[in-house]
Amino acid sequence: MKAFRLDELEAERIANDGAYLQFLRERNMSVGLYALNAGEHDPQKPHNQDEVYFVVSGRASVSVGLETTEVARGSVVYVPAGVAHKFHHISEDLRVLVVFSPPES
């Protein structure tokens, strides 16, 4: 078993001075913590993997392709591989668990 605590992951992400911390990588998937603070710009580009976002905290809008929706704690969003997507109008610091399948390269 591998178990993780969000507060410890957040501390590690901050210590590594990055918006994204991959903390699990297996044969068929990888998982990371993505952080964007209120008012920040999301620089993401389309990925070669399918993604699932689970919003742990914060508030924002997310656009996937031509669709846009509001997200907050508890929201889950699926993004197909190759589709343009980004968070925007981030009104509260955003912390998101990201699952990539297959693992992010």
C-alpha positions, 0 to 999 in steps of 0.5 A: 500500500502507498498512502499520502497526506495532502498537507505533506504533499503540499509541503513537498510541492512548496519545497520543490518550488513548483506548481505540480508535484507528481507523487505516484507513478505506476505502470498505467497511471500517475498522480500529482498535486497541481496548485494555482493561487487566486488570480494566477494564469494556468500555463497548461497545454494539451497532454498526450494522456487522459486526465481526471481532475479532483478539486481538493480546495479552491474555486475557479472556472475550467475550460475543456475544448469549447466547454466551460464550467465552474469548479470547487471542492469536490468537483471532478473533471475528465479531460481527454488526451489532446484536448486544450484545457485550462483553469481560469478566473481562479477566485480562491487558491486552487489545489487539484489532484490530477490522475494521468492515464497512461502515466505522464511522460 
